[in-house]
Amino acid sequence: MAEILQKDGTWIFDGDALRLTPGRDRNVGLLRRELGEIVVPLRALAGVSFEQGKKSGRLRLRLRDGADPLLQATGGRLAEPHDPYQLLVESDRYGVAEYLVDEVRRALLLDEVPSDPVDAYLLPGPSVPLSVSAGDGTASFDGESVRLEWNWKTEEAKAAGGPRTLSLADIAGVEWQPAVGLENGALRLRPRHAPATTPPKYDPNAVELWGFRKDPLMALVAAAVQARLPHPSAATTAVADAVRPQLPGPAAEGDHDALLRRLRELGELHRDGVLTDDEFALAKQAVLKRL
């Protein structure tokens, strides 16, 4: 077993999983504190590294793509104080950090854990129910539906529609992005059959974020919703299924109806937000070549 205790947090590796516990130092980000302890199974890891500095170093975990709903929903946009997969290491503990890295890497090699993407979440995401207030509204999620309620700072045109409730079945996607410079951030829900083209300030399916202290907590809502949506690999599978039957020459007469049905299915996946525009175009082209 390898263990490192720091003001920033504690990491413990038992051979099967890494337990990441945030510290109580005032520099620990609010999101990390709210997440609490995270257990990362070995099979979810793509790698680990340690970077030395003059006064302090940093441990970093790299997870396999698609393993964690939090990383999926935030798209790698979590700032350093809120990223649960980094640990600040004091200079007198460099040896311990390097030992932990060696132990994790050895376990990855012995267990032959691949670093390629996964087709199912290996971490559960935040527990529900949860409710977060930040920016121009409050987002609440009970595991079945998301409710957005507005405050006095909400743009009048958006607030006029009243609170917004979306069932999980009506949500095609969700994302969180922080405020950067003069550009505001948002928690945005993407309903099925309704592409997100309206700025968050006016979008009744988005909470606008202005870069204040509680903004990162909206990532909890995004991750909890993401964990309960179909895994992103579903879109890749749909494209692969469409491309796979590319054979020379036109389709046989008996295949014609099946290919037309496949086109309709792809159109529905595109409208539901499962396929992006580029993925839909690729899959559609592959089917048309068979007609």
BELSULUR-V402674 format. One record per backbone hydrogen bond with DSSP energy under -0.5 kcal/mol. CO is the residue of the C=O (numbers start at 1). NH is the residue of the N-H. E is the energy in kcal/mol with one decimal. If there is no record, write none. Layout:
# BELSULUR-V402674
{{CO	NH	E} {CO	NH	E}}
This chain:
# BELSULUR-V402674
{{2	13	-3.3} {4	11	-2.2} {6	9	-0.6} {7	25	-1.3} {8	23	-2.2} {9	6	-2.3} {10	21	-2.9} {11	4	-2.4} {12	19	-3.0} {13	2	-2.3} {16	42	-2.8} {17	14	-1.8} {18	20	-0.6} {18	40	-3.0} {19	12	-1.9} {19	21	-0.6} {20	38	-2.4} {21	10	-2.8} {25	28	-2.0} {29	33	-1.9} {30	34	-2.3} {31	35	-2.3} {32	36	-1.7} {38	20	-3.0} {38	40	-0.6} {39	41	-0.7} {40	18	-2.5} {41	44	-2.0} {42	45	-1.8} {44	64	-2.6} {47	62	-2.9} {49	60	-2.6} {50	52	-0.5} {51	58	-2.3} {55	91	-1.1} {57	89	-2.8} {58	51	-2.6} {59	87	-2.0} {60	49	-2.4} {61	63	-0.5} {62	46	-3.5} {62	47	-1.7} {64	67	-2.1} {65	118	-2.5} {67	122	-2.1} {67	123	-1.5} {68	72	-2.0} {69	73	-2.4} {70	74	-1.9} {71	75	-1.5} {71	76	-0.6} {73	176	-2.0} {74	77	-1.4} {79	82	-1.6} {79	83	-1.0} {80	83	-0.7} {81	29	-1.9} {82	84	-0.7} {83	86	-1.1} {85	61	-2.5} {87	59	-2.7} {89	57	-3.3} {90	93	-2.3} {91	94	-1.2} {93	97	-2.2} {94	98	-2.5} {95	99	-1.9} {96	100	-2.3} {97	101	-2.2} {98	102	-2.2} {99	103	-2.3} {100	104	-2.5} {101	105	-2.6} {102	106	-2.3} {103	107	-2.1} {104	108	-2.4} {105	109	-1.9} {106	110	-2.7} {107	111	-2.5} {108	113	-2.2} {109	112	-0.7} {112	114	-0.5} {130	141	-2.6} {132	134	-0.5} {132	139	-2.7} {134	137	-1.9} {136	151	-1.4} {137	134	-2.3} {138	149	-2.4} {139	132	-2.5} {140	147	-2.7} {141	129	-0.6} {141	130	-2.0} {144	168	-3.0} {145	142	-1.6} {146	166	-2.7} {147	140	-2.3} {147	149	-0.5} {148	164	-2.9} {149	138	-2.8} {151	154	-1.8} {155	158	-0.9} {155	159	-2.6} {156	160	-2.0} {158	161	-1.1} {159	162	-2.0} {164	148	-3.6} {166	146	-3.1} {167	170	-1.5} {168	171	-1.4} {170	172	-0.5} {170	192	-2.3} {173	190	-3.2} {175	188	-2.8} {177	186	-2.3} {180	183	-2.4} {182	184	-0.5} {183	180	-2.3} {185	209	-2.4} {186	177	-2.4} {186	188	-0.6} {187	207	-2.6} {188	175	-2.0} {189	191	-0.7} {190	172	-3.0} {190	173	-1.2} {191	194	-1.4} {195	197	-1.2} {199	202	-2.1} {199	203	-1.2} {202	204	-0.6} {203	206	-1.7} {205	189	-2.7} {206	208	-0.6} {207	187	-2.1} {208	136	-1.6} {209	185	-2.3} {212	215	-1.5} {214	217	-1.3} {214	218	-0.6} {215	218	-1.8} {216	219	-1.7} {217	220	-1.6} {217	221	-0.8} {218	222	-2.0} {219	223	-2.6} {220	224	-2.4} {221	225	-2.4} {222	226	-2.6} {223	227	-2.3} {224	228	-0.6} {225	228	-1.3} {225	229	-0.5} {226	229	-1.3} {231	234	-2.5} {232	235	-1.4} {232	236	-0.9} {233	237	-2.6} {234	238	-1.9} {235	239	-2.0} {236	240	-2.6} {237	241	-2.7} {238	242	-1.5} {239	243	-2.4} {240	244	-2.6} {241	245	-0.7} {243	246	-1.7} {245	247	-0.9} {252	255	-1.3} {252	256	-0.8} {253	256	-0.9} {253	257	-0.5} {255	259	-2.3} {256	260	-2.0} {257	261	-2.3} {258	262	-2.0} {259	263	-2.1} {260	264	-1.9} {261	265	-2.4} {262	266	-2.5} {263	267	-2.2} {264	268	-2.0} {265	269	-2.4} {266	270	-2.3} {267	271	-2.4} {268	272	-2.3} {269	274	-1.8} {269	275	-1.3} {270	273	-1.0} {271	193	-1.9} {276	280	-2.6} {277	281	-2.3} {278	282	-2.2} {279	283	-2.5} {280	284	-2.9} {281	285	-2.2} {282	286	-1.9} {283	287	-1.9} {284	288	-2.6} {285	289	-1.7} {287	290	-1.5} {287	291	-0.6} {288	291	-1.0} {290	251	-2.2}}
